[in-house]
Amino acid sequence: MGNYSTAWVGLAVHKESITIAYAIDGGEIESMGRIGTTPTEIGKRDSD
């Protein structure tokens, strides 16, 4: 069997922003930063 880890991901979702953080195996929380909430800012792509 391989090595496994648990990744915890947190999203603080607000009207104007989304803050993203994660922790691996219950370790230190690492912030990935904050993004806006428009489709362009979150990288949304239309299927058309």
Contact map, one row per residue, 1 for C-alpha under 8 A:
111000000000000000000000000000000000000000000000
111100000000000000000000000000000000000000000000
111110000000000000000000000000000000000000000000
011111000000000000000000000000000000000000000000
001111100000000000000001100000000000000000000000
000111110000000000000001110000000000000000000000
000011111000000000000111110000000000000000000000
000001111100000000000111110000000000000000000000
000000111110000000011110000000000000000000000000
000000011111000000011100000000000000000000000000
000000001111100001111000000000000000000000000000
000000000111110001110000000000000000000000000000
000000000011111011100000000000000000000000000000
000000000001111111000000000000000000000000000000
000000000000111110000000000000000000100000000000
000000000000011111000000000000000001100000000000
000000000000111111100000000000000111100000000000
000000000011110111110000000000000111100000000000
000000000011100011111000000000111110000000000000
000000001111000001111100000000111100000000000000
000000001110000000111110000011111000000000000000
000000111100000000011111000011110000000000000000
000000111000000000001111111111000000000000000000
000011110000000000000111111110000000000000000000
000011110000000000000011111000000000000000000000
000001110000000000000011111100000000000000000000
000000000000000000000011111110000000000000000000
000000000000000000000011011111000000000000000000
000000000000000000001111001111100000000000000000
000000000000000000001110000111110000000000000000
000000000000000000111100000011111000000000000000
000000000000000000111100000001111100000000000000
000000000000000000111000000000111110000000000000
000000000000000011110000000000011111000000000000
000000000000000011100000000000001111100011000000
000000000000000111000000000000000111110011000000
000000000000001111000000000000000011111011000000
000000000000000000000000000000000001111111000000
000000000000000000000000000000000000111111111000
000000000000000000000000000000000000011111110000
000000000000000000000000000000000011111111110000
000000000000000000000000000000000011111111110000
000000000000000000000000000000000000001111111000
000000000000000000000000000000000000001111111100
000000000000000000000000000000000000001000111110
000000000000000000000000000000000000000000011111
000000000000000000000000000000000000000000001111
000000000000000000000000000000000000000000000111
